[in-house]
Amino acid sequence: MKRRGLERRWLWCCLAAAGVLAVGVAVFSLSLRAAYYRGLTELLTARARSGADVLRLYLDGSAAEDAAAAARYAEAFADRERLEFEFIDRNGRVLYSSSFGPLSGYEPGTPDAADAVERGQAGSYRGRDRVTGARVISASAPVYRAGGERTGAVRYV
């Protein structure tokens, strides 16, 4: 009878240890995933800010000239295999994309793009694309002319 009680205690201890280990692995995995996405989002936001600063050097004319400058920048975009660059006009429409070329009327519909265009704030978004349903991470930053006028935004997806 004593042997049976010892076996049960040993079995419960092993199951408890396995449970604690499983919970520990799950917590570690979720923490690692959160840190990865947080770092990626911060990197993408910094990239959007620097892209907006660089593009600012090219903007000096009308809206058509701005679109042409954005097209030149997008065509020379070196990371097009990993990222998509978009230039958004002051009305929130994508004028040019490094993946799809000139776009007219497409609105990203994400909070980061709206904040950059409407309020002049850089930001990021992690969620689903409203058109394709694909999971995306995007970051947008406002673009200003040399005189301080906000002309649109850049967005990296």
Contacts in CASP RR format, 6 or more apart in sequence:
PFRMAT RR
TARGET T0000
AUTHOR 0000-0000-0000
METHOD contacts of the structure
MODEL  1
MKRRGLERRWLWCCLAAAGVLAVGVAVFSLSLRAAYYRGLTELLTARARS
GADVLRLYLDGSAAEDAAAAARYAEAFADRERLEFEFIDRNGRVLYSSSF
GPLSGYEPGTPDAADAVERGQAGSYRGRDRVTGARVISASAPVYRAGGER
TGAVRYV
37 126 0 8 1.000
37 137 0 8 1.000
40 137 0 8 1.000
41 124 0 8 1.000
41 126 0 8 1.000
41 137 0 8 1.000
41 139 0 8 1.000
44 83 0 8 1.000
44 124 0 8 1.000
44 137 0 8 1.000
44 138 0 8 1.000
44 139 0 8 1.000
44 156 0 8 1.000
45 122 0 8 1.000
45 123 0 8 1.000
45 124 0 8 1.000
45 139 0 8 1.000
45 141 0 8 1.000
47 83 0 8 1.000
47 139 0 8 1.000
47 156 0 8 1.000
48 116 0 8 1.000
48 122 0 8 1.000
48 123 0 8 1.000
48 139 0 8 1.000
48 140 0 8 1.000
48 141 0 8 1.000
48 154 0 8 1.000
48 155 0 8 1.000
48 156 0 8 1.000
49 122 0 8 1.000
49 141 0 8 1.000
51 141 0 8 1.000
51 154 0 8 1.000
52 122 0 8 1.000
52 141 0 8 1.000
52 142 0 8 1.000
52 143 0 8 1.000
52 144 0 8 1.000
52 153 0 8 1.000
52 154 0 8 1.000
54 73 0 8 1.000
55 69 0 8 1.000
55 70 0 8 1.000
55 73 0 8 1.000
55 87 0 8 1.000
55 143 0 8 1.000
55 154 0 8 1.000
56 143 0 8 1.000
56 144 0 8 1.000
56 145 0 8 1.000
56 146 0 8 1.000
58 69 0 8 1.000
58 70 0 8 1.000
58 72 0 8 1.000
58 73 0 8 1.000
59 65 0 8 1.000
59 66 0 8 1.000
59 69 0 8 1.000
59 143 0 8 1.000
59 145 0 8 1.000
59 146 0 8 1.000
59 151 0 8 1.000
60 145 0 8 1.000
60 146 0 8 1.000
63 89 0 8 1.000
63 151 0 8 1.000
66 87 0 8 1.000
66 89 0 8 1.000
66 95 0 8 1.000
66 151 0 8 1.000
67 87 0 8 1.000
67 89 0 8 1.000
67 95 0 8 1.000
67 96 0 8 1.000
67 102 0 8 1.000
70 87 0 8 1.000
70 95 0 8 1.000
70 96 0 8 1.000
71 87 0 8 1.000
71 96 0 8 1.000
71 101 0 8 1.000
71 102 0 8 1.000
73 85 0 8 1.000
73 87 0 8 1.000
74 85 0 8 1.000
74 86 0 8 1.000
74 87 0 8 1.000
74 96 0 8 1.000
74 97 0 8 1.000
74 98 0 8 1.000
74 101 0 8 1.000
75 98 0 8 1.000
77 83 0 8 1.000
77 85 0 8 1.000
77 98 0 8 1.000
80 98 0 8 1.000
80 99 0 8 1.000
83 98 0 8 1.000
83 156 0 8 1.000
83 157 0 8 1.000
84 97 0 8 1.000
84 98 0 8 1.000
84 99 0 8 1.000
84 156 0 8 1.000
84 157 0 8 1.000
85 97 0 8 1.000
85 98 0 8 1.000
85 154 0 8 1.000
85 155 0 8 1.000
85 156 0 8 1.000
86 94 0 8 1.000
86 96 0 8 1.000
86 97 0 8 1.000
86 98 0 8 1.000
86 108 0 8 1.000
86 154 0 8 1.000
86 155 0 8 1.000
86 156 0 8 1.000
86 157 0 8 1.000
87 94 0 8 1.000
87 95 0 8 1.000
87 96 0 8 1.000
87 97 0 8 1.000
87 143 0 8 1.000
87 152 0 8 1.000
87 153 0 8 1.000
87 154 0 8 1.000
87 155 0 8 1.000
88 94 0 8 1.000
88 95 0 8 1.000
88 108 0 8 1.000
88 113 0 8 1.000
88 116 0 8 1.000
88 117 0 8 1.000
88 140 0 8 1.000
88 152 0 8 1.000
88 153 0 8 1.000
88 154 0 8 1.000
88 155 0 8 1.000
89 95 0 8 1.000
89 151 0 8 1.000
89 152 0 8 1.000
90 117 0 8 1.000
90 150 0 8 1.000
90 151 0 8 1.000
90 152 0 8 1.000
91 117 0 8 1.000
92 107 0 8 1.000
92 108 0 8 1.000
92 113 0 8 1.000
92 114 0 8 1.000
92 117 0 8 1.000
92 152 0 8 1.000
92 153 0 8 1.000
93 103 0 8 1.000
93 104 0 8 1.000
93 105 0 8 1.000
93 106 0 8 1.000
93 107 0 8 1.000
94 103 0 8 1.000
94 105 0 8 1.000
94 106 0 8 1.000
94 107 0 8 1.000
94 108 0 8 1.000
94 155 0 8 1.000
95 102 0 8 1.000
95 103 0 8 1.000
95 104 0 8 1.000
96 102 0 8 1.000
96 103 0 8 1.000
97 103 0 8 1.000
107 113 0 8 1.000
108 138 0 8 1.000
108 140 0 8 1.000
108 155 0 8 1.000
109 130 0 8 1.000
110 125 0 8 1.000
110 130 0 8 1.000
110 138 0 8 1.000
110 140 0 8 1.000
111 123 0 8 1.000
111 125 0 8 1.000
112 122 0 8 1.000
112 123 0 8 1.000
112 124 0 8 1.000
112 125 0 8 1.000
112 138 0 8 1.000
112 139 0 8 1.000
112 140 0 8 1.000
112 155 0 8 1.000
113 125 0 8 1.000
113 138 0 8 1.000
113 140 0 8 1.000
113 153 0 8 1.000
113 155 0 8 1.000
115 121 0 8 1.000
115 122 0 8 1.000
115 123 0 8 1.000
115 140 0 8 1.000
116 122 0 8 1.000
116 123 0 8 1.000
116 140 0 8 1.000
116 141 0 8 1.000
116 142 0 8 1.000
116 152 0 8 1.000
116 153 0 8 1.000
116 154 0 8 1.000
116 155 0 8 1.000
117 140 0 8 1.000
117 142 0 8 1.000
117 150 0 8 1.000
117 152 0 8 1.000
117 153 0 8 1.000
120 142 0 8 1.000
120 150 0 8 1.000
120 153 0 8 1.000
121 142 0 8 1.000
122 139 0 8 1.000
122 140 0 8 1.000
122 141 0 8 1.000
122 142 0 8 1.000
123 139 0 8 1.000
123 140 0 8 1.000
123 141 0 8 1.000
124 137 0 8 1.000
124 138 0 8 1.000
124 139 0 8 1.000
124 140 0 8 1.000
125 136 0 8 1.000
125 137 0 8 1.000
125 138 0 8 1.000
125 139 0 8 1.000
126 136 0 8 1.000
126 137 0 8 1.000
127 135 0 8 1.000
127 136 0 8 1.000
127 137 0 8 1.000
128 134 0 8 1.000
128 135 0 8 1.000
128 136 0 8 1.000
129 135 0 8 1.000
129 136 0 8 1.000
136 157 0 8 1.000
137 157 0 8 1.000
138 155 0 8 1.000
138 156 0 8 1.000
138 157 0 8 1.000
139 155 0 8 1.000
139 156 0 8 1.000
140 153 0 8 1.000
140 154 0 8 1.000
140 155 0 8 1.000
140 156 0 8 1.000
141 153 0 8 1.000
141 154 0 8 1.000
142 150 0 8 1.000
142 152 0 8 1.000
142 153 0 8 1.000
143 150 0 8 1.000
143 151 0 8 1.000
143 152 0 8 1.000
143 153 0 8 1.000
143 154 0 8 1.000
144 150 0 8 1.000
144 151 0 8 1.000
145 151 0 8 1.000
END
